[in-house]
Amino acid sequence: MSLDLSVGPSQDLTLELCKFLTSLKYEDLPEDVIYMAKASILNSIGCGLSSSPSSLPAAAKLYAALDPLAKSPRQSTVLAVVEKATVDDAALLNGLMMTARFFDDTHLSTLTHPSGPPLAAIMAYAEAAGLNGKDFILAFIIGVEVGLTLTKALGFGPYKKGWHLTGIVGSFSAAAAISSLMGLDAHGMATALGHASSMSAGSRNVFATDTLIMHAGRGAQNGILAARLASKDFGSTTNALEKWINLMSVAGEESHPQRILDLLHVKNGKRDWKLLENAFKPYPCGIVIHPLIDSGIEARQEIFGDGRSPKDTLSIVKKIEATVSPMTIRLCGIRHPQELVQTLFSNYHGLSVGLILGAGGIKEFSKEVADDSIVAGMRDRITLLPNESFRDNQAIVKFWYTSADCTERMKEVTIEHALGSLENPMTAEQLNSKFEDQAAEGKLEQTNVSKAISELWNLETVVNIQSLMRLLASSTTPQNYPS
């Protein structure tokens, strides 16, 4: 049985999109899009700093498997690491690190994490080539828009089928970004996307494993190769996006190939920049867990407000019922995490640490905290109730507890929009604070951290990206990383 993916000349949507993207100049970009790009870049780089080989076992294992010091030329920085790596190895390592703790950005309407694949590719290539900040920003926006355009056109059919959307679109977004940095014309960029269409991969069956966090890095690496091939006139189709959407579409689920051209249309003087829908996480876990963490932190103020210790949680809190969206349960339904990566997919853990510890940061999402007997005991007292009408950033949580005067009480917390959602976004100050915490995890010098934050918010003024990347490398990271 053959699969007919042929399209007529009038349907070469990919090439039309690439004509627009390759004609874009930095000066054409709206101020709000530039701001969101810089915020997204700062946020994702911070996430990478917190997941270096010196602080995250999975990153250390990948580093050892790649053996980057045995290769040359080593021209590109690996975040929070002393030694540089080849362009390809740096792209893979930084892509993994920026997404490994699930602290990276989320495009809420598609549930994809758009920045990692194009950004990891851009960082590695732009440093080696000595490119400037304006070109960096433009390439990043082009890469993200291509990735989000694809996810919008695909719909949720592939996700429901078992594909990891971030994984399967990452090669496309990185290929478009690197094509921009290389100065490829529309035919060249479209050809690179053709190559990327045969490199795309990523399934949800590897969720809560190390394989999952490889997806963004592999997409970055693929994108660089795809653009290199196109730059050497290594041929491919120029209508790959619409063909690929036809291939990935699921029977009974809507897909919209024509949405590939959404960005070309101006309505009320504005384009449909999908990057503006990006959101940043205050907590390092699946974003659907965030309203539960918020509810735990809020309830904690009343339940332990009389001076009682959270160490007595199991004698105070009898049970918890949380009404959430069905997606919240499907995505993050692990009750008792057995390893670090599984904590990132546990609603039960997020709600428990929010209540007991009053926080949901990197330390709270660790193997040590997951193994704590009080936290584990609280997870067993939580029931999740699905409600089809609830959004993913919404929850109603009821806490049954005994007050200091031995009265049985119930505290109800309603979270309409979790912190980090579009309706309740993180501020620039909160993003800076998050970056500082993550840089400390990566053991960067404080003076370099402050300079890096300033340069990232003023990225358009950076003449050579190499100066920025020097600030993001460690001067103290040991070569023998923990496994």
C-alpha positions as CSV (number, residue, x, y, z in Angstrom):
1,M,0.0,0.0,0.0
2,S,1.5,3.4,-1.0
3,L,0.9,6.7,0.7
4,D,0.2,9.5,-1.8
5,L,1.7,12.7,-0.5
6,S,1.9,14.5,-3.8
7,V,0.8,18.1,-3.9
8,G,0.3,20.4,-6.9
9,P,2.4,23.5,-7.7
10,S,-0.3,25.8,-6.3
11,Q,0.2,24.1,-2.9
12,D,3.9,24.9,-2.4
13,L,3.1,26.5,1.0
14,T,6.5,25.8,2.4
15,L,8.3,27.8,-0.2
16,E,5.8,30.7,0.2
17,L,6.5,30.8,3.9
18,C,10.2,30.7,3.3
19,K,10.0,33.6,0.9
20,F,8.5,35.7,3.6
21,L,10.9,34.5,6.3
22,T,14.0,35.1,4.3
23,S,12.9,38.6,3.4
24,L,12.5,39.5,7.1
25,K,14.9,41.9,8.6
26,Y,15.5,42.7,12.3
27,E,14.0,46.2,11.7
28,D,10.7,44.5,10.5
29,L,10.2,42.9,13.9
30,P,7.6,44.5,16.3
31,E,8.9,45.6,19.7
32,D,6.7,43.2,21.7
33,V,8.0,40.2,19.6
34,I,11.6,41.3,20.2
35,Y,10.9,41.5,23.9
36,M,9.3,38.1,24.0
37,A,12.2,36.7,22.1
38,K,14.8,38.1,24.5
39,A,12.7,36.9,27.5
40,S,12.5,33.4,26.0
41,I,16.2,33.3,25.3
42,L,17.1,34.4,28.8
43,N,14.7,31.9,30.3
44,S,15.9,28.9,28.3
45,I,19.6,29.7,28.8
46,G,19.0,29.9,32.6
47,C,17.3,26.5,32.4
48,G,20.4,25.1,30.7
49,L,22.7,26.6,33.3
50,S,20.8,24.6,36.0
51,S,21.2,21.3,34.2
52,S,25.0,21.1,33.4
53,P,26.9,17.9,33.7
54,S,28.1,18.9,37.1
55,S,24.6,19.2,38.5
56,L,22.4,16.8,36.5
57,P,23.2,13.1,36.2
58,A,21.5,12.7,32.8
59,A,23.6,15.6,31.4
60,A,26.8,14.0,32.8
61,K,25.9,10.7,31.1
62,L,25.3,12.3,27.8
63,Y,28.6,14.3,28.1
64,A,30.4,11.0,28.8
65,A,28.7,9.2,25.9
66,L,29.6,12.0,23.4
67,D,33.2,12.3,24.7
68,P,33.4,15.9,23.4
69,L,37.0,16.5,24.3
70,A,38.1,13.9,21.8
71,K,36.7,15.9,18.9
72,S,37.7,19.1,17.1
73,P,37.3,21.9,16.2
74,R,35.8,22.8,19.5
75,Q,34.3,26.3,18.9
76,S,31.1,26.3,20.9
77,T,30.3,26.8,24.6
78,V,28.5,24.1,26.6
79,L,26.5,26.0,29.3
80,A,28.2,26.0,32.7
81,V,31.1,23.9,31.4
82,V,34.7,25.0,31.1
83,E,35.6,23.1,27.9
84,K,34.1,24.0,24.6
85,A,32.7,21.4,22.2
86,T,32.1,21.0,18.5
87,V,29.1,22.9,17.1
88,D,27.1,19.7,16.8
89,D,28.0,18.4,20.3
90,A,27.3,21.8,21.9
91,A,23.9,21.9,20.2
92,L,22.9,18.5,21.4
93,L,24.2,19.1,25.0
94,N,22.6,22.5,25.4
95,G,19.3,21.4,23.9
96,L,19.1,18.6,26.4
97,M,20.2,20.9,29.3
98,M,17.7,23.6,28.5
99,T,14.8,21.2,28.6
100,A,16.0,18.5,31.0
101,R,14.3,19.9,34.2
102,F,11.1,20.8,32.4
103,F,11.7,24.4,33.6
104,D,11.7,25.8,30.0
105,D,9.0,27.7,28.3
106,T,5.7,26.4,27.1
107,H,3.4,27.5,24.3
108,L,0.2,26.9,26.1
109,S,-2.2,26.4,23.2
110,T,-0.1,23.7,21.7
111,L,1.7,22.3,24.8
112,T,5.0,22.5,23.0
113,H,8.3,23.9,24.3
114,P,9.4,26.1,21.4
115,S,12.7,27.7,22.4
116,G,15.1,24.8,23.1
117,P,15.7,23.3,19.6
118,P,16.3,26.5,17.7
119,L,18.1,28.3,20.5
120,A,20.6,25.4,21.1
121,A,21.4,25.3,17.4
122,I,21.7,29.1,17.1
123,M,24.0,29.4,20.2
124,A,26.4,26.8,18.9
125,Y,26.5,28.0,15.3
126,A,26.5,31.8,16.0
127,E,29.3,31.5,18.4
128,A,31.5,29.5,16.0
129,A,30.7,32.0,13.2
130,G,31.1,35.2,15.4
131,L,27.6,36.5,14.6
132,N,25.9,39.5,16.2
133,G,22.9,39.9,18.5
134,K,20.4,41.2,15.9
135,D,21.0,38.2,13.6
136,F,20.7,35.9,16.7
137,I,17.3,37.4,17.6
138,L,16.0,37.3,14.1
139,A,17.0,33.7,13.6
140,F,15.5,32.7,16.9
141,I,12.1,34.3,16.0
142,I,12.1,32.6,12.6
143,G,12.9,29.2,14.1
144,V,10.2,29.5,16.8
145,E,7.6,30.7,14.4
146,V,8.3,27.8,12.0
147,G,8.0,25.3,14.9
148,L,4.8,26.8,16.3
149,T,3.3,27.2,12.8
150,L,3.7,23.5,12.4
151,T,2.1,22.6,15.7
152,K,-0.8,24.9,15.0
153,A,-1.3,23.3,11.6
154,L,-1.0,19.8,12.9
155,G,-3.6,20.1,15.7
156,F,-3.6,17.7,18.6
157,G,-4.1,14.5,16.5
158,P,-0.4,13.5,16.4
159,Y,-0.1,14.2,20.2
160,K,-3.1,12.0,20.9
161,K,-1.6,9.3,18.7
162,G,1.6,9.3,20.8
163,W,4.0,11.8,19.2
164,H,5.9,14.3,21.3
165,L,5.2,17.6,19.6
166,T,8.3,19.4,20.8
167,G,10.4,16.5,19.5
168,I,8.8,16.1,16.1
169,V,8.8,19.9,15.2
170,G,12.2,20.7,16.7
171,S,14.3,19.7,13.7
172,F,12.2,22.1,11.5
173,S,12.5,25.0,13.8
174,A,16.3,24.6,14.2
175,A,16.7,24.1,10.4
176,A,14.8,27.4,9.7
177,A,16.9,29.3,12.3
178,I,20.2,28.1,11.0
179,S,19.1,28.7,7.4
180,S,18.5,32.3,8.5
181,L,22.0,32.6,10.1
182,M,23.6,31.1,7.0
183,G,21.7,33.7,4.8
184,L,20.1,31.0,2.7
185,D,17.5,32.2,0.2
186,A,13.9,31.0,0.2
187,H,14.7,27.9,-1.9
188,G,17.6,27.0,0.4
189,M,15.5,27.4,3.6
190,A,12.7,25.3,2.1
191,T,15.2,22.7,1.1
192,A,16.6,22.6,4.6
193,L,13.0,22.0,5.9
194,G,12.8,19.2,3.4
195,H,15.8,17.6,4.9
196,A,14.4,18.2,8.4
197,S,11.2,16.4,7.5
198,S,13.2,13.1,7.3
199,M,15.0,13.8,10.6
200,S,11.9,14.5,12.7
201,A,11.3,12.1,15.6
202,G,10.0,12.0,19.2
203,S,7.4,9.8,20.8
204,R,5.6,10.1,24.1
205,N,6.3,6.5,25.1
206,V,9.6,7.7,26.4
207,F,8.1,10.3,28.8
208,A,9.7,10.3,32.3
209,T,12.9,8.8,30.9
210,D,16.2,10.2,29.8
211,T,15.3,9.6,26.1
212,L,12.7,12.3,26.3
213,I,15.1,15.1,27.3
214,M,17.2,14.2,24.2
215,H,14.5,15.4,21.9
216,A,15.3,19.1,21.9
217,G,19.0,18.6,21.6
218,R,18.7,16.1,18.8
219,G,16.3,18.6,17.0
220,A,19.0,21.3,17.3
221,Q,21.7,19.0,15.9
222,N,19.4,17.9,13.1
223,G,18.6,21.5,12.1
224,I,22.2,22.4,11.8
225,L,22.8,19.4,9.5
226,A,19.7,20.1,7.4
227,A,20.8,23.7,6.8
228,R,24.4,22.6,6.0
229,L,23.1,20.2,3.4
230,A,20.9,22.8,1.8
231,S,23.8,25.3,1.7
232,K,25.7,22.8,-0.4
233,D,22.8,22.3,-2.8
234,F,22.1,18.8,-1.5
235,G,18.5,18.6,-2.9
236,S,15.2,17.9,-1.3
237,T,11.5,18.8,-1.7
238,T,10.5,22.5,-1.2
239,N,7.0,21.7,0.0
240,A,7.9,19.5,3.0
241,L,5.7,21.2,5.6
242,E,2.4,20.5,3.9
243,K,3.5,17.0,2.9
244,W,4.6,16.3,6.4
245,I,1.4,17.5,7.9
246,N,-0.5,15.2,5.6
247,L,1.7,12.4,6.7
248,M,1.3,13.1,10.4
249,S,-2.4,13.8,10.4
250,V,-4.6,11.4,12.3
251,A,-8.0,10.2,10.9
252,G,-10.8,11.9,12.7
253,E,-8.7,14.7,14.0
254,E,-8.5,18.1,12.4
255,S,-5.3,19.4,10.8
256,H,-4.9,22.7,8.9
257,P,-2.1,22.8,6.3
258,Q,-3.1,26.2,5.1
259,R,-2.2,27.6,8.6
260,I,1.4,27.4,7.4
261,L,0.8,30.8,5.9
262,D,-0.9,32.4,8.9
263,L,2.1,34.7,9.5
264,L,1.9,36.2,6.0
265,H,-1.5,37.7,6.6
266,V,-1.9,41.1,8.3
267,K,-5.1,41.7,10.2
268,N,-5.8,45.1,11.8
269,G,-2.2,46.0,11.2
270,K,-0.8,43.0,12.9
271,R,0.7,39.6,12.1
272,D,-0.1,36.4,13.9
273,W,3.2,36.1,15.8
274,K,2.8,32.9,17.7
275,L,5.8,33.6,19.9
276,L,3.6,36.2,21.8
277,E,1.7,33.2,23.2
278,N,4.8,31.9,24.9
279,A,4.8,31.4,28.7
280,F,7.5,30.8,31.3
281,K,7.5,28.4,34.2
282,P,8.0,29.3,37.9
283,Y,8.3,25.6,38.6
284,P,10.5,22.9,37.0
285,C,7.8,20.4,36.0
286,G,5.0,19.8,33.6
287,I,3.0,23.0,33.3
288,V,-0.3,21.3,34.1
289,I,1.1,20.7,37.7
290,H,1.5,24.5,38.3
291,P,-2.0,25.3,39.6
292,L,-1.7,22.4,42.1
293,I,1.6,23.8,43.4
294,D,0.0,27.3,43.6
295,S,-2.9,25.8,45.6
296,G,-0.6,24.0,48.0
297,I,1.4,27.1,48.7
298,E,-1.7,29.1,49.3
299,A,-3.4,26.5,51.5
300,R,-0.2,26.2,53.6
301,Q,-0.6,29.8,54.9
302,E,-3.8,28.8,56.7
303,I,-3.1,25.2,57.6
304,F,0.2,25.9,59.2
305,G,-0.5,29.6,60.0
306,D,-0.9,28.9,63.7
307,G,2.8,28.0,64.1
308,R,2.5,24.2,63.7
309,S,5.3,22.5,61.8
310,P,4.9,21.0,58.3
311,K,6.8,18.0,59.8
312,D,3.4,17.1,61.4
313,T,1.6,17.3,58.0
314,L,0.4,13.7,58.1
315,S,-1.3,14.1,61.5
316,I,-2.8,17.4,60.4
317,V,-4.0,17.0,56.7
318,K,-6.4,14.1,56.3
319,K,-7.0,14.2,52.6
320,I,-6.9,16.4,49.5
321,E,-9.2,16.4,46.5
322,A,-8.1,18.3,43.4
323,T,-10.4,19.0,40.4
324,V,-8.3,19.5,37.3
325,S,-8.4,19.1,33.5
326,P,-8.2,15.5,32.2
327,M,-5.0,16.5,30.4
328,T,-3.4,17.2,33.8
329,I,-4.0,13.6,34.8
330,R,-3.0,12.1,31.5
331,L,0.3,14.0,31.3
332,C,1.5,13.9,34.9
333,G,-0.2,11.1,36.7
334,I,2.8,9.4,38.4
335,R,1.9,9.1,42.1
336,H,5.2,7.9,43.5
337,P,8.3,9.0,41.5
338,Q,11.1,6.5,41.5
339,E,13.7,8.8,40.0
340,L,14.4,12.4,39.4
341,V,12.8,12.7,35.9
342,Q,9.6,11.1,37.2
343,T,9.1,13.9,39.8
344,L,8.6,16.2,36.8
345,F,5.5,14.2,35.8
346,S,3.9,13.9,39.2
347,N,0.9,16.1,40.1
348,Y,0.9,14.4,43.4
349,H,4.4,15.4,44.2
350,G,3.9,19.0,43.1
351,L,0.9,19.5,45.2
352,S,2.6,17.8,48.2
353,V,5.8,19.9,48.1
354,G,3.7,23.1,47.6
355,L,1.8,22.3,50.8
356,I,4.6,20.9,52.9
357,L,7.6,23.0,51.8
358,G,5.8,26.1,50.5
359,A,7.9,26.0,47.3
360,G,8.3,24.2,44.0
361,G,11.8,24.8,42.8
362,I,14.7,22.6,41.7
363,K,15.4,21.5,45.2
364,E,11.8,20.5,45.8
365,F,11.8,18.4,42.5
366,S,14.6,16.2,43.5
367,K,15.0,12.5,44.2
368,E,15.8,13.3,47.9
369,V,12.6,15.1,48.4
370,A,10.6,12.6,46.5
371,D,11.9,9.9,48.8
372,D,11.0,11.8,52.0
373,S,8.4,9.8,54.0
374,I,6.2,12.8,54.7
375,V,6.0,13.9,51.1
376,A,5.4,10.3,50.0
377,G,2.7,9.9,52.7
378,M,0.9,13.1,51.5
379,R,0.9,11.9,47.9
380,D,-1.1,8.9,49.0
381,R,-3.8,11.2,50.4
382,I,-4.4,13.1,47.2
383,T,-7.3,12.3,44.8
384,L,-7.4,13.9,41.3
385,L,-10.9,14.5,39.8
386,P,-11.0,15.2,36.1
387,N,-13.4,17.9,34.8
388,E,-13.7,18.3,31.0
389,S,-14.6,22.0,31.4
390,F,-11.4,22.9,33.2
391,R,-8.4,24.5,31.5
392,D,-4.9,23.1,32.0
393,N,-3.9,26.1,34.2
394,Q,-6.9,25.9,36.4
395,A,-7.7,23.9,39.5
396,I,-10.0,23.7,42.5
397,V,-8.4,22.0,45.5
398,K,-10.0,21.0,48.8
399,F,-7.9,20.3,51.9
400,W,-9.4,18.5,54.9
401,Y,-7.3,19.1,58.0
402,T,-7.4,19.4,61.8
403,S,-6.9,22.9,63.2
404,A,-4.9,23.7,66.3
405,D,-8.1,23.7,68.4
406,C,-8.8,20.1,67.1
407,T,-11.6,21.3,64.8
408,E,-12.1,19.4,61.6
409,R,-12.0,21.9,58.7
410,M,-11.9,22.1,55.0
411,K,-9.9,24.7,53.0
412,E,-10.9,25.3,49.4
413,V,-8.4,27.0,47.0
414,T,-9.4,28.1,43.5
415,I,-6.7,28.8,41.0
416,E,-8.2,30.4,37.9
417,H,-4.8,31.0,36.2
418,A,-1.6,29.5,37.5
419,L,1.5,31.6,37.9
420,G,3.3,31.6,34.6
421,S,0.2,31.5,32.4
422,L,-0.6,34.1,29.9
423,E,-3.1,35.7,32.2
424,N,-0.7,35.6,35.2
425,P,2.7,35.9,33.6
426,M,6.1,36.0,35.2
427,T,7.6,39.5,35.3
428,A,11.1,40.4,34.0
429,E,12.2,40.7,37.6
430,Q,10.9,37.2,38.4
431,L,12.7,35.9,35.2
432,N,15.9,37.5,36.3
433,S,15.6,35.9,39.8
434,K,14.9,32.6,38.2
435,F,18.0,33.0,36.0
436,E,20.2,33.9,39.0
437,D,19.0,30.8,40.9
438,Q,19.7,28.5,38.0
439,A,23.1,30.1,37.3
440,A,24.0,29.4,41.0
441,E,23.1,25.8,40.4
442,G,25.5,25.8,37.4
443,K,28.2,27.4,39.6
444,L,28.7,30.5,37.5
445,E,30.5,33.5,39.0
446,Q,28.1,36.1,40.2
447,T,29.8,38.9,38.3
448,N,29.3,37.0,35.1
449,V,25.7,36.3,36.0
450,S,24.9,40.0,36.3
451,K,26.7,40.8,33.1
452,A,24.9,38.0,31.2
453,I,21.4,39.1,32.3
454,S,22.2,42.6,31.1
455,E,23.6,41.4,27.8
456,L,20.6,39.1,27.2
457,W,18.1,41.9,27.8
458,N,20.2,44.1,25.4
459,L,21.0,41.3,23.0
460,E,20.4,43.5,19.9
461,T,23.5,45.6,20.9
462,V,25.9,42.6,21.1
463,V,28.4,42.9,18.3
464,N,29.8,39.4,18.6
465,I,27.9,36.7,20.4
466,Q,31.2,35.2,21.5
467,S,31.5,37.8,24.3
468,L,28.1,36.7,25.7
469,M,28.9,33.0,25.5
470,R,32.1,33.5,27.5
471,L,29.9,34.7,30.4
472,L,27.9,31.5,30.3
473,A,30.9,29.1,30.7
474,S,32.1,27.9,34.0
475,S,35.6,28.5,35.3
476,T,35.3,25.8,38.0
477,T,33.5,22.8,36.5
478,P,35.4,19.6,37.0
479,Q,36.1,17.4,34.0
480,N,35.1,14.2,35.9
481,Y,31.3,14.6,36.2
482,P,29.1,12.6,38.5
483,S,27.1,9.8,36.9
